[in-house]
Amino acid sequence: MSETEFGLAAVYRIIKKSGAERVSDEAAEELRRVVQNLANQIAKSAIELSLHAGRHTVKASDIRLAAKNILGGQ
């Protein structure tokens, strides 16, 4: 398994709080992989946006814009 920044227990809680009665280990692992991948994409895009703006600091607005671009405004 690859290293991740998201704890598996937190992923189980997210799925359960979303309404699932039961969560398979495979489902929790897959959501963790998907969320990690998405977070990496957003972070990389936000870094590009901050550098384009002439900053070395990534701001919340960079994250919001990057997420909007990647997720298509969801």
Buried (B, 14 or more C-beta within 10 A) or exposed (E): EEEBEBEEEEBBEBBEEEEEEEBEEEBBBEBBBEBBEEBEBBBEBBBEBBEEEEEEEBEEEBBEBBBEBBEEEE
